């Protein structure tokens, strides 16, 4: 059992099923990049965050591309790591 009172096996399943609304950073466009809302983010692990949207292919992206709150300016991006990977799977 863990601190939430769930068996470890059930906690893993709960974490996998938990989804959060998210904004995703896309490079390109007229201003060099933009935040796009309407995604759900789930299943965060060492291989990134799984993102889903009805108009995009479900994929896994690095955590730095995700914002869980609406950006104050959709044209100002995150801190992009040098030699950044944009899509993981």
N, C-alpha and C positions, 0 to 999 in steps of 0.2 A: 504494500500500500504506500501511496505517496501522501504529501501534505493535503491534497484535495480530497483524500478519502477514496480515491479510485485505485483499483489495481493498476500496476504499471502498464500492462497490456492495454487496458481500456483508456488510460491517459494518452498513449500513443495514437490510438484511433481518434480520440476527441480532438487532439491537436491537428491531425490530418484533416478532419472535417470542418474545423473552425475557419471561417472565411471573413475577411475584412474588406470593406470598400477601400479602394486605393487609386492613386494617380500614378501614371507611368511616364517617365521622361523619354521622348523620342528626339533623335538628332535629325538635323536637316530643317527644311522649311525656309521661309523667307528670312527669319531672324536667327537661324542657326540651330533652333530646337524649340520644343514646347512640351508642356505637361498635358496629358490627355486623361480625363477622368472616366468613370464608369466601369472600371475594372474591379474584379475581386482578386484578392491576394490570399494565398493559403499555403500550407505545407512548407514553411520556411525551414531550411536546413543548410548544411554546408555547401549544397549544390545550388543555392539561390532560393528564389521565391517563385512559386507557381502562380501565374496570372491568367485570368480568364476574362473574356469579353465576347459578346455575341457577334461582333464584326471582325474579330481577330482570331488567329490560330492560337490555341492554348499553348503556352510555352513557359519555360523557366528562365528568369532573368536575375542578374545580380541584385543584391539588396539595395545598392546605391541608386538604382533607377526607380525605386518605389518611394512614394510619399503617402502616409496614411491620413494626412490632413490636406485640405485644399490649399495649394500654393497661393501666396498673396499676389504673385505675378507669374502668369503661366509662361513667360518668356525667359525667366531667370532659372537656370538649371541647377542641378546638384553639383557637388564637388566630384568631378569625374577623375578617377584614378588614371595615372599614366599607364599606357598599354592596356586600357580597359577592355574587358570582354563585355559585349552588349547583349548577347543572347547565349544561354547555356544549353538549352535543349529544345 
